Amino acid sequence: MKTRKLGRTGATISEIGFGAWQIGGAWGDVSEEDGKRALNAALDAGVTFIDTADVYGDGRSEKIIASVLKERGGEKPFVATKAGRRLNPHVADGYTGANIEAFIDRSLTNLGVETLDLVQLHCPPTDVYYRPEMFGALDDLVVKGKIRAYGVSVERVEEALKAIEYPGVATIQIIYNIFRQRPQDLFFAEAIKKNVGVIVRVPLASGLLSGKITADTTFADDDHRKFNRHGEFFDVGETFAGVPFDVALEAVEQVRPLVPEGVTMAQFALAWILQSKAVSVVIPGARNEAQAKGNAAASDVAAFSAETLQALADVYERLIKVHVHQKW
């Protein structure tokens, strides 16, 4: 497993992380035991970065992580969580120092630690980025010792660019994959310039870039790929990266011939993300041990040729760009 620096946090972490949304909920039935086995498999494969959130299963994800790390003992991986989406309604005025500190206190309990490695505001409303008092409150929580560092999980490139104007923002989590290429245009250059860590989520476009989803695939009622297909509950860009399902399936078939022998499409898609030096870590989810091991192995995929990179850029330009590029 190769490692990278997580921006100005100074932490050295595995370039493949473990996204813990799936072991929390909203991805169909994933038992607690399956979640624990998947996380253990990732850690055994050299993963040293875990990303979770307080709303994943209403704390279930954080508690599973705490249980696994306690059972394993030894050196702890870097654990990032998120706060803010517990607000109801989820509005900018709810982003106060007191509210976020209360959420952080809950995560400290769920994860069984005295200090959180990294807390990310969880896709806050755009107005929050224009409220320096919120970022000042996070600075205060660093001084208090409740968090070591903080960042923001964003929906849009413009939000990412605004967030990194604040000197305390150490990381940005953003959607970036073969079907969502806009972050590499401007944001990545600015992140490198400011030494901001970049955490990439939705790397497989909700499983589309695993190559295993077809037009006949069915999803459980509690799977966001069914209940949020059109953005009914949260930003549609989080589900299938916002690409219309039929268009995405067509694009997948054009990507498939580019995948080298001995590499899965999922590994290929993760390795494409890692071609960028701006990326600190990519955080695919896993429902079971096999997926966790397969994801970790993407760190071993060889660098892409210029021809392959151009072919993938062409697929994006021809089929995908019109649907996503100016939205996020």
C-alpha positions, 0 to 999 in steps of 0.5 A: 500500500502506497502512502501520501501526505494529508495536506497540512495535517502532517499525517502520512496515510494510505492512498486508499482509505475506507469509506464507512458510509456503507457500514452505517446505512443507506446502502441496503442491508449490511450487517454489523458483522459484515461491516466489521469484517470489511473494515478488518480486511481493509486494515489488514491490507494496509489501509490507515485512513477511515472516513465516517460521519455521525449520521451514518446509521445515526452513529452506527458506523462510528461505533463499529469503527470504535469496536473494531479498533478496540479489538485490534489494539496497537497503532490506530489508523487516522479516523476522520468524521463529519458533523452538521447533517444532524441539524433538522432542518439542515440550514445555515443558521444551525451551523453554530459553534455550540451545535457543532461542538455538541455533535463533536462531543457525541462523535467523541463518545461514539468513537471512544476517543478524547480527540478526533483526528479530523472533523469535516463540516458535512456538506453545509449550505453554501451560506456557511462558507461566508460565515467566518465565525463558524471557522473561528469556532472550529479553531477554538475546538482545536485549541480546546483539544477536542479536534486535531484538525478540521476540513469541509466535505463539499458538494461544489468546486466553488464551495471548495475554493471558498473553504480553502480561503480559511487558513484553518481548513486542512482538508477538502472532501470532494466527489471526483471520478471518471464521471466527475472530472471538474475538480482537476481543472482549477481546484486541485492546483489551488489545493496543492498551492495551499497544501490542503489535503484532498479526500475523494469520495464517490470514486466509483459513482455509487458502484457504476464504475465497478462495471457490475451494475446493469439496467436490470439491477434492483436496489433495496428500498433503504438503498440511496441508489433507489430512494435518492435517484433524483435527489429526493433526500440529499444532493443528487450528485451523491447518487451515481455522481449525478449522471443519468442512469442510462447515460452512465451505463453507456459510458461504462461500456466505453470504459470497459475495453480500456481496463487492462487484463488482471485489473477490475474496473473498480480498481481501474477507476480508483487508480485513475483518481490516484493519477492526480498528485493533488489527491491525498486519499480516495475512500471507496466503501465496501460491503464485505471482505472481498470488496475491501481487499479489492479496493486496497489492491488498486494501490498496485495498479500501474500508472496510466498511459497518455493514450488511456488518459486521453480515451477516458477524457474523451468519454467524459467529453462526449457523454458525461460533461453536459450532464454534470460539469457546470452543476458541481 
